[in-house]
Amino acid sequence: MTLDTVEHASSTPDHQQPWAELGLKPDEYQRIREILGRRPTGAELAMYSVMWSEHCSYKSSKVHLRKFGELPQETPLGKTLAGIGENAGVIDIGQGYAVTFKVESHNHPSYVEPYQGAATGIGGIVRDILAMGARPVAVMDPLRFGPLDAPDTARVLPGIVAGVGGYGNCLGLPNIGGEVVFDETYVGNPLVNALCVGVLRHEDLHLAHASGAGNKVVLYGARTGGDGIGGVSVLASETFTDEGPTKRPSVQVGDPFMEKLLIECTLELFKAGVVAGIQDLGGAGLSCATSELASAGDGGMHVELDQVPLRDATLSPEEILMSESQERMMAVVEPQHLAAFMDICRKWDVEAVVVGEVTDGDRLVIDWHGETVVDVPPRSVAHDGPVYERPYARPTWQDDLQADGAEKLPRPTSPEALREQFEQVVTSPNMADKSWVTHQYDRYVLGNTVLAQPEDAGVVRVDEETGLGVAVSTDCNGRFAKLDPYAGAQLALVESYRNVAVTGAQPLAVTDCLNFGSPEDPDVMWQFERATHGLKDACAELGIPVTGGNVSFYNQTGDTPILPTPVVGVLGVIQDVRQRVTQGFRTEGAHLLLLGETRDELSGSTWADVVHGHLGGLPPAVDLDAERRLAALMVDAAKSAIVEAAHDLSDGGLAMAVAEAAFRNGVGATLELEDPFIDLFSESAGRVLVAVPEDNHEEFVSLAEQHGVELASIGRTGGAQIVVDGRFAIDVAQLREAWRSTLPAVLGSISAHA
């Protein structure tokens, strides 16, 4: 078979190519020909197809994501050190430290191959953090599944959880938080979002660029195999049919032990000062690493593809360029540092090979056994792909959906009915104990985890001497986003913002993972446009930057898209982790104070969903100024050590907050409520439940007044029951047992799925 070289491509302009099978549109293929002045070679076609895929190029979302670049890049502690466009955002947290964090999706691969899809999602996001020069210190995993009792959930959930835990545990990284949410729309399309946090000193920051003619390009880590050819770049760029995915390329296969060696090797390379530029190999593999490094540099690059170490010697150049084999990195190394670079790799038993060098020109040239198979402008591959302004319009059904509010739903008319619905909400799958999942994760490895699930936010110590730490939370209520995508995205943001502040940490920055249906559907694109606009407006008002994130489209089965799910992660800094506040009641007789205003806001609520199976109306109102004042109060209260416990109110409202706070230490509460039904089940935003000891009560009330935060006294802690307004009482231990049993009753014991 004739090798499809650049010379051959130039002389055979009419040669038929499988551009459509690779996901390219007719006009996209024609544009490639115009860029090159000829038809592409097979290797060039492979590169453009994966790099111009939805997953890699953001071609349907770029026009909407640009608005995040308009946000100020300052935080309360200083400038953002690296933001949108880098592998991950990096923010200053003081004392010479910086933190990098990012969340990404691995949804479709995790449906096809649950264990490996989820495992390699963790591996990929960890390498993004590593590439910034940081040591990864923690991971989180926002997950979405179909109904708990659905056959599809039984197939994918155990494997996904085992994959997240297996890979993260082997790396020795604590899993400090996340979400597990069930909804009918995720049947056949689970969401597996993965977040990683890393820590670095300011001077250790590294960026992805290839500069300096004559510098060597080194590929190091695992060998390249046939697994994941097209991988996430193809899988995440197409809708699944009702029968399953229409394309089934191999999902990447992960090796966490190789990744652990890669982490330690890379950190030592950074410390030795022998790396001039670096890029991890994730989606689109070598196609991405070579083109992005060259595009971000000041020259070109020449690569000898036959130098790439292979696990399968039969791979073609196209397959090598498209392979998404895991645990690989690419570095740019100055010649005088090459020997030291190779010595460090040998020390860690990490294979490293020089595969090319930086050139004076402006082309990315790739040879295969001495013949040129790629000769392209690297920017045309990596950054100047197609940009679509997809049509969008408010759905015709949106008005009817919003008009169908929860106000019409029958409410409990007796104490017995109120108690029954309280128990229904608390023990429902979305509210129930997630220990079945979290007990498969090591939450405390490395010894710096200060708070982890089921706390409102995960907290990690950064500096042992000063106690400096960071808190992270991820959140999204897809039901709210369906009712109003603009408000829904803001509600996701303020919930994460509030969860971070409740621990005593000052919110600093945002990362997001925007999970939506097909961008070719105007209804979906309207949801996306509204959600990104809402997120941008809220970040601007709160004064926090979006430092990076991910867009995941085509999350639908057939014509049924998922609930719009803009997952928002917020990171905050706490000056001394010993001052952190936990959610559990601890003593008898502490004042229970409800901060913020409670309104009759039940549309999209857990109560409406669980008790009535209803979704309609308008989500709770967002008051960003009130959220800022509430957060400032909680940060100051933590510093003053006057709060015994604090819990954000969100899904499940006060009912859920009181139950979870009581479950932590077995301490009950007696509540005195003006309107028990509204007070228990409303999901009004901007609210926190705090327990304040008698000796600190006056000081806390005064502090709340100073911050302009509304406050209501609703009872006291103590006893072994939750007593609501004299109407009913529930034994804490019995309710906790029912809460704990919801997932195991359906999924069985953890060991059965290990």
ZIURSUL-V616433 format. One record per residue. N is the residue number from 1. PHI is phi in whole degrees, -180 to 180 (NA if undefined). PSI is psi in radians with two decimals (NA if undefined). OMEGA is omega in whole degrees, 0 to 359 (NA if undefined). Layout:
n: {N/N}
phi: {PHI/PHI}
psi: {PSI/PSI}
omega: {OMEGA/OMEGA}
This chain:
n: {1/2/3/4/5/6/7/8/9/10/11/12/13/14/15/16/17/18/19/20/21/22/23/24/25/26/27/28/29/30/31/32/33/34/35/36/37/38/39/40/41/42/43/44/45/46/47/48/49/50/51/52/53/54/55/56/57/58/59/60/61/62/63/64/65/66/67/68/69/70/71/72/73/74/75/76/77/78/79/80/81/82/83/84/85/86/87/88/89/90/91/92/93/94/95/96/97/98/99/100/101/102/103/104/105/106/107/108/109/110/111/112/113/114/115/116/117/118/119/120/121/122/123/124/125/126/127/128/129/130/131/132/133/134/135/136/137/138/139/140/141/142/143/144/145/146/147/148/149/150/151/152/153/154/155/156/157/158/159/160/161/162/163/164/165/166/167/168/169/170/171/172/173/174/175/176/177/178/179/180/181/182/183/184/185/186/187/188/189/190/191/192/193/194/195/196/197/198/199/200/201/202/203/204/205/206/207/208/209/210/211/212/213/214/215/216/217/218/219/220/221/222/223/224/225/226/227/228/229/230/231/232/233/234/235/236/237/238/239/240/241/242/243/244/245/246/247/248/249/250/251/252/253/254/255/256/257/258/259/260/261/262/263/264/265/266/267/268/269/270/271/272/273/274/275/276/277/278/279/280/281/282/283/284/285/286/287/288/289/290/291/292/293/294/295/296/297/298/299/300/301/302/303/304/305/306/307/308/309/310/311/312/313/314/315/316/317/318/319/320/321/322/323/324/325/326/327/328/329/330/331/332/333/334/335/336/337/338/339/340/341/342/343/344/345/346/347/348/349/350/351/352/353/354/355/356/357/358/359/360/361/362/363/364/365/366/367/368/369/370/371/372/373/374/375/376/377/378/379/380/381/382/383/384/385/386/387/388/389/390/391/392/393/394/395/396/397/398/399/400/401/402/403/404/405/406/407/408/409/410/411/412/413/414/415/416/417/418/419/420/421/422/423/424/425/426/427/428/429/430/431/432/433/434/435/436/437/438/439/440/441/442/443/444/445/446/447/448/449/450/451/452/453/454/455/456/457/458/459/460/461/462/463/464/465/466/467/468/469/470/471/472/473/474/475/476/477/478/479/480/481/482/483/484/485/486/487/488/489/490/491/492/493/494/495/496/497/498/499/500/501/502/503/504/505/506/507/508/509/510/511/512/513/514/515/516/517/518/519/520/521/522/523/524/525/526/527/528/529/530/531/532/533/534/535/536/537/538/539/540/541/542/543/544/545/546/547/548/549/550/551/552/553/554/555/556/557/558/559/560/561/562/563/564/565/566/567/568/569/570/571/572/573/574/575/576/577/578/579/580/581/582/583/584/585/586/587/588/589/590/591/592/593/594/595/596/597/598/599/600/601/602/603/604/605/606/607/608/609/610/611/612/613/614/615/616/617/618/619/620/621/622/623/624/625/626/627/628/629/630/631/632/633/634/635/636/637/638/639/640/641/642/643/644/645/646/647/648/649/650/651/652/653/654/655/656/657/658/659/660/661/662/663/664/665/666/667/668/669/670/671/672/673/674/675/676/677/678/679/680/681/682/683/684/685/686/687/688/689/690/691/692/693/694/695/696/697/698/699/700/701/702/703/704/705/706/707/708/709/710/711/712/713/714/715/716/717/718/719/720/721/722/723/724/725/726/727/728/729/730/731/732/733/734/735/736/737/738/739/740/741/742/743/744/745/746/747/748/749/750/751/752/753/754}
phi: {NA/-71/-68/-84/-83/-62/-63/-66/-63/-68/-95/-130/-64/-96/-61/-73/-128/-84/-65/-68/-63/-89/93/-86/-87/-54/-70/-68/-63/-65/-66/-60/-62/-69/-62/-88/72/-171/-75/-75/-72/-60/-69/-66/-61/-61/-64/-63/-65/-79/-76/-95/-68/-57/-62/-93/-97/57/-67/-94/-112/-53/-64/-92/-77/-58/-63/-68/-68/-80/-72/-58/-99/-98/-119/-59/-107/144/-78/-71/-82/-154/-132/-56/107/-91/-58/-160/-74/-130/-129/-75/-118/94/58/83/-95/-133/-127/-115/-152/-164/-124/-138/-108/-142/-72/-65/-58/-76/-78/-70/-139/-52/-65/-69/-60/-73/-61/-75/-64/-64/-59/-66/-71/-64/-69/-59/-68/-59/-63/-83/97/-104/-87/-62/-123/-167/-130/-142/-143/-71/-123/-134/-135/-66/-51/-54/-94/-77/-56/-63/-66/-62/-78/-93/-62/-59/-68/-64/-63/-65/-67/-60/-69/-60/-71/-64/-64/-66/-73/75/-112/-72/-98/-103/174/145/-147/-132/-126/-116/-160/-55/-71/-92/-63/79/-152/-66/-106/-121/-102/-128/-120/-133/-119/-131/-122/-151/-82/-53/-72/-93/-64/-125/-121/-92/-157/-115/-127/92/-56/94/-67/-88/-104/-116/-99/-140/118/-72/-75/-88/-126/-85/-73/74/-70/86/21/-65/-63/-89/-59/-83/-116/-152/-75/-77/-82/-63/-86/133/-67/-80/-125/-128/-67/-60/-76/-58/-111/-97/-133/-63/-69/-66/-65/-62/-62/-63/-61/-66/-62/-64/-64/-71/-61/-61/-61/-77/71/-109/-116/-95/-163/-151/-149/-81/-105/-119/-58/74/51/-64/-59/-74/-61/-69/-71/-71/-62/-67/-65/-84/-94/-114/-152/-114/-152/-119/-125/-102/-64/-72/-84/-67/-65/-116/-88/-131/-70/-89/-64/-84/-55/-60/-68/-63/-71/-93/-60/-112/-51/-88/58/-128/-135/-127/-124/-104/-129/-68/-53/-69/-102/-63/-62/-65/-59/-66/-62/-66/-62/-64/-56/-93/58/-110/-69/-138/-139/-74/-112/177/-152/-77/-118/-73/-76/-123/-122/-99/-115/-123/-106/-131/51/85/-117/-80/-110/-139/-148/-136/-72/-59/-64/-66/-84/-87/-129/-106/-74/-62/-126/-107/-101/-61/-65/-144/-156/-58/-59/-64/-89/-66/-64/-63/-62/-72/-76/-91/-74/-76/-59/-79/-71/-64/-108/-63/-113/-143/-57/-65/-68/-63/-64/-61/-72/-59/-67/-57/-65/-64/-99/-69/-53/-73/-99/-67/-55/-104/-61/-55/-84/-70/-72/-88/-108/-83/-95/-126/-58/82/79/-113/-75/-101/-137/-148/-48/-97/-65/-63/-145/-83/-129/-126/-74/-101/-125/-69/-74/-90/85/-56/-151/-129/-120/-137/-141/-123/-154/-174/-110/-63/-65/-62/-67/-68/-69/-159/-59/-62/-68/-62/-66/-67/-66/-63/-63/-70/-67/-64/-57/-69/-61/-66/-66/-61/-76/108/-96/-84/-61/-121/-156/-126/-127/-140/-129/-96/-99/-141/-77/-75/-70/-82/-99/-57/-63/-66/-66/-65/-58/-65/-62/-66/-65/-66/-66/-63/-66/-63/-62/-69/-63/-62/-72/-80/76/-128/-84/-90/-95/155/165/-156/-117/-124/-101/63/-87/-159/-116/65/-96/-103/-78/-67/-57/-56/-130/-81/-71/-120/-106/-121/-114/-132/-116/-123/-68/-147/-65/-68/-93/-63/-110/-103/-92/-87/-62/-125/-129/-85/85/-72/-71/-100/-119/-104/-94/96/-101/-99/-122/-77/-125/-121/-68/78/-77/-62/-59/-62/-72/-76/-79/-121/60/-112/-138/179/98/-112/-71/-57/-72/-109/-122/-68/-65/-65/-63/-65/-66/-64/-63/-62/-61/-67/-65/-67/-64/-65/-61/-85/55/-109/-112/-82/-155/-149/-144/-65/-102/-148/-58/86/60/-64/-54/-72/-63/-65/-61/-65/-66/-73/-64/-58/-126/73/-100/-85/-158/-116/-109/-122/-119/-68/-132/-52/-66/-63/-62/-77/-111/-59/-117/-53/-80/69/-130/-142/-98/-124/-110/-122/-59/-52/-66/-105/-59/-63/-65/-68/-59/-64/-65/-63/-63/-61/-90/68/-104/-66/-142/-133/-84/-122/149/-138/-84/133/80/-112/-130/-101/-109/-112/54/71/-87/-157/-136/-127/-67/-61/-64/-68/-66/-63/-65/-66/-63/-73/-89/-58/-70/-60/-62/-100/-91/81/-75/-62/-60/-68/-111/-72}
psi: {2.30/2.28/2.29/1.43/3.00/-0.71/-0.74/-0.72/-0.64/-0.52/-0.06/1.14/-0.42/0.12/2.24/2.36/2.61/0.87/-0.63/-0.71/-0.45/0.10/0.10/2.54/2.77/-0.77/-0.51/-0.75/-0.71/-0.64/-0.65/-0.76/-0.65/-0.70/-0.74/-0.31/0.36/3.09/2.66/2.68/2.97/-0.67/-0.71/-0.72/-0.70/-0.78/-0.86/-0.66/-0.72/-0.65/-0.43/0.11/2.81/-0.74/-0.69/-0.58/-0.30/0.62/-0.44/-0.23/-0.27/-0.77/-0.46/-0.47/-0.36/-0.48/-0.47/-0.49/-0.27/-0.23/2.52/2.44/0.38/2.64/3.03/-0.27/-0.10/-2.88/2.68/2.24/-0.48/2.42/-2.54/2.35/-0.37/3.02/-0.60/2.71/2.57/2.24/2.55/2.28/0.17/2.90/0.43/0.01/2.65/2.73/2.40/2.42/2.65/2.64/2.43/2.94/2.63/0.93/-1.07/-0.73/-0.56/-0.35/-0.73/-0.79/1.46/-0.85/-0.97/-0.60/-0.79/-0.72/-0.80/-0.34/-0.76/-0.80/-0.72/-0.77/-0.55/-0.71/-0.55/-0.75/-0.75/-0.70/-0.32/-0.06/0.19/2.66/2.11/2.35/-0.26/2.72/2.83/2.77/1.57/2.09/2.54/2.37/2.92/-3.07/2.57/-0.66/0.18/2.48/-0.68/-0.64/-0.71/-0.51/-0.80/-0.60/-0.88/-0.71/-0.72/-0.82/-0.73/-0.63/-0.79/-0.85/-0.78/-0.81/-0.85/-0.72/-0.72/-0.57/-0.29/0.62/2.25/2.45/1.90/0.00/-3.05/-2.76/2.67/1.95/2.45/2.35/2.56/-0.59/-0.25/0.05/2.22/-0.03/1.19/2.67/2.18/1.69/2.43/2.31/2.49/2.55/2.36/2.74/2.43/2.79/2.68/-0.73/-0.16/0.04/2.30/2.52/2.82/1.72/2.65/1.81/2.76/1.66/2.37/-0.24/2.55/2.53/2.06/2.22/2.20/2.70/-2.53/2.78/2.77/2.25/-3.01/-0.07/2.42/0.48/2.01/-0.55/-2.25/-0.52/-0.57/-0.84/-0.70/0.06/0.37/2.54/2.47/2.54/3.05/-0.45/-0.16/-2.99/2.45/-0.31/2.35/1.07/2.79/2.35/2.54/2.58/2.17/2.66/1.60/-0.48/-0.64/-0.68/-0.65/-0.77/-0.70/-0.70/-0.91/-0.68/-0.82/-0.72/-0.62/-0.63/-0.75/-0.82/-0.61/-0.19/0.59/0.22/2.16/-0.43/2.67/2.61/2.34/2.79/1.83/-2.12/2.33/0.03/-2.29/-0.52/-0.73/-0.87/-0.81/-0.80/-0.67/-0.73/-0.79/-0.72/-0.63/-0.11/-2.87/0.30/-2.63/-2.88/2.45/2.22/2.38/1.73/-0.49/-0.12/-0.19/2.14/2.27/2.57/-0.36/1.87/-0.16/-0.04/2.42/2.90/-0.71/-0.77/-0.66/-0.72/-0.50/-0.30/2.39/0.60/2.52/3.09/0.77/2.54/2.73/2.27/2.61/2.18/2.27/2.48/-0.67/-0.28/-0.03/-0.76/-0.75/-0.68/-0.85/-0.63/-0.74/-0.71/-0.71/-0.68/-0.70/0.14/0.72/2.10/2.34/2.36/2.36/2.09/-0.06/-2.93/2.80/2.42/2.95/-0.43/-2.90/0.52/2.62/1.97/2.20/2.19/2.66/1.92/0.82/-0.06/2.45/2.11/-0.21/2.26/1.62/2.72/2.04/-0.59/-0.55/-0.45/-0.84/-0.61/-0.41/0.68/-3.10/2.55/2.09/2.36/1.41/2.45/2.48/2.63/2.56/2.21/2.55/-0.44/-0.08/-0.71/-0.77/-0.69/-0.78/-0.44/-0.31/1.13/2.85/-0.12/-0.50/-0.25/2.47/2.39/2.76/2.42/0.05/2.77/-0.63/-0.74/-0.66/-0.77/-0.75/-0.73/-0.56/-0.84/-0.68/-0.82/-0.86/-0.61/0.11/2.71/-0.72/-0.42/-0.30/2.88/2.32/0.38/-0.49/-0.63/-0.95/-0.42/-0.18/-0.06/2.49/1.97/-0.19/0.08/2.63/-0.32/0.15/0.09/2.15/-0.72/2.52/3.12/2.45/0.45/2.88/-0.58/2.67/2.45/2.31/2.35/2.35/-0.74/2.11/-0.56/-0.84/-0.35/0.10/2.38/3.03/2.62/2.48/2.46/2.55/2.46/2.70/2.35/1.78/-0.49/-0.76/-0.72/-0.54/-0.72/-0.66/1.71/-0.62/-0.95/-0.61/-0.73/-0.68/-0.65/-0.64/-0.76/-0.88/-0.47/-0.79/-0.75/-0.80/-0.71/-0.69/-0.80/-0.60/-0.52/-0.25/0.11/2.51/2.03/2.37/-0.70/2.87/2.47/2.67/2.68/1.82/1.76/2.05/3.03/-2.64/2.27/-0.19/-0.06/2.03/-0.55/-0.79/-0.75/-0.54/-0.77/-0.76/-0.79/-0.76/-0.73/-0.79/-0.63/-0.76/-0.73/-0.76/-0.80/-0.72/-0.72/-0.68/-0.76/-0.61/-0.26/0.62/2.41/2.68/2.04/-0.11/-3.14/-2.59/2.57/2.29/1.90/3.14/0.48/1.39/2.78/2.02/-2.22/0.11/1.84/2.77/2.90/2.38/2.20/1.35/1.56/2.27/2.21/2.35/2.36/2.38/2.90/2.42/2.22/-0.50/1.95/-0.28/-0.26/0.06/2.67/2.35/2.96/-0.25/2.41/2.48/-0.49/2.93/2.43/0.14/2.55/2.34/2.05/2.32/2.05/2.41/3.02/2.29/2.19/2.95/1.35/1.66/-0.13/2.29/0.05/2.89/-0.69/-0.85/-0.66/-0.86/-0.81/-0.62/-0.10/0.63/2.44/2.01/2.89/-2.82/2.44/2.99/2.62/2.62/2.24/1.68/-0.61/-0.70/-0.67/-0.71/-0.77/-0.69/-0.76/-0.76/-0.68/-0.81/-0.64/-0.78/-0.67/-0.67/-0.75/-0.61/-0.14/0.77/0.00/2.28/-0.66/2.64/2.46/2.20/2.58/2.14/-2.02/2.23/-0.10/-2.64/-0.61/-0.84/-0.69/-0.79/-0.76/-0.86/-0.67/-0.62/-0.65/-0.57/-0.79/0.15/0.35/2.18/-2.90/2.63/2.13/2.44/1.89/2.51/-0.82/1.60/-0.70/-0.96/-0.78/-0.63/-0.71/-0.19/2.53/0.63/2.45/3.03/0.63/2.57/2.43/2.20/2.56/2.12/2.14/2.67/-0.75/-0.39/-0.03/-0.87/-0.72/-0.69/-0.76/-0.72/-0.71/-0.70/-0.70/-0.72/-0.62/-0.02/0.63/2.18/2.50/2.42/2.35/2.14/0.13/-2.82/2.71/2.81/2.82/-3.06/0.21/2.78/1.98/2.18/1.79/0.50/0.03/-0.65/2.82/2.44/2.29/2.21/-0.78/-0.73/-0.74/-0.68/-0.65/-0.72/-0.69/-0.69/-0.44/-0.17/-0.94/-0.83/-0.53/-0.50/-0.72/-0.24/-2.96/2.68/-0.74/-0.49/-0.36/0.03/NA}
omega: {182/176/182/180/176/179/180/180/181/184/181/186/185/180/181/181/184/184/181/179/179/173/179/176/181/181/177/178/180/179/177/179/179/179/185/185/180/174/178/169/177/180/178/178/178/181/181/184/181/182/176/176/179/185/185/188/182/189/178/186/184/185/180/181/181/182/179/177/178/182/174/183/175/172/177/181/181/185/168/184/175/185/184/180/176/179/178/178/179/182/178/176/177/179/180/180/170/178/175/179/181/176/179/182/170/191/185/175/182/173/182/185/192/184/184/178/180/181/182/170/176/181/182/182/176/180/174/180/179/183/178/182/186/169/176/183/181/175/175/185/171/184/176/180/170/179/183/184/181/178/180/178/178/179/190/188/181/181/179/180/178/179/178/182/183/182/181/180/179/177/184/179/179/173/192/180/182/181/169/186/179/176/183/186/180/174/181/179/178/175/176/177/183/179/174/177/177/182/177/168/183/185/182/182/177/180/184/174/179/181/176/180/181/176/186/176/186/173/181/183/183/176/181/181/181/180/175/176/187/173/185/182/177/183/185/183/180/179/172/173/178/182/183/181/180/175/181/172/181/171/180/178/185/175/185/180/174/180/178/176/181/179/184/178/182/179/177/176/177/183/181/178/184/181/178/178/184/179/174/176/177/177/180/168/182/178/181/186/182/184/181/178/181/182/182/181/182/179/177/180/174/184/173/189/181/175/181/178/185/168/182/185/182/183/177/176/179/182/178/181/182/185/177/174/188/173/178/176/175/182/171/189/175/186/182/179/187/182/179/178/182/179/180/178/178/179/183/180/178/181/180/183/172/182/181/177/177/183/179/188/180/182/168/183/180/179/176/182/173/180/185/179/178/173/189/167/187/181/180/178/191/190/185/177/181/175/183/169/184/176/175/181/177/183/180/182/187/181/179/179/182/179/184/186/181/180/183/186/179/182/182/184/180/176/180/180/178/178/181/180/174/180/178/182/186/184/179/185/182/181/186/178/180/180/177/178/191/178/175/179/170/184/189/177/184/173/181/177/181/174/177/179/7/178/183/179/173/180/181/175/178/182/185/183/184/183/178/181/177/176/181/175/171/182/168/172/182/179/177/181/176/181/180/185/179/179/182/178/178/178/175/180/186/176/177/179/181/180/177/182/182/178/183/182/177/179/185/190/186/164/183/173/190/184/183/177/185/178/178/177/181/177/181/180/175/177/182/180/180/182/180/178/179/180/180/181/182/178/179/182/179/178/178/183/166/186/180/180/190/172/176/177/178/176/176/178/186/180/185/178/172/167/174/189/176/180/182/174/176/176/178/181/175/188/179/185/177/179/184/181/179/188/188/172/184/185/176/170/177/177/173/183/178/181/180/185/177/180/178/183/186/180/183/185/175/179/180/182/187/186/187/183/189/171/180/180/179/180/179/178/179/175/187/178/178/178/180/180/179/180/180/177/183/178/180/180/178/179/181/179/182/180/180/181/177/181/176/174/178/180/179/174/182/179/183/181/180/181/182/179/178/182/189/184/179/180/184/182/172/185/174/190/179/178/188/182/181/183/182/193/176/177/174/181/174/182/178/173/178/172/185/178/182/184/183/189/183/180/181/179/179/180/178/178/180/181/179/181/178/186/175/176/186/177/182/174/174/179/182/181/165/182/184/169/181/184/176/177/179/177/184/183/180/179/179/179/177/178/181/190/186/181/179/180/180/186/182/181/179/184/181/183/183/NA}
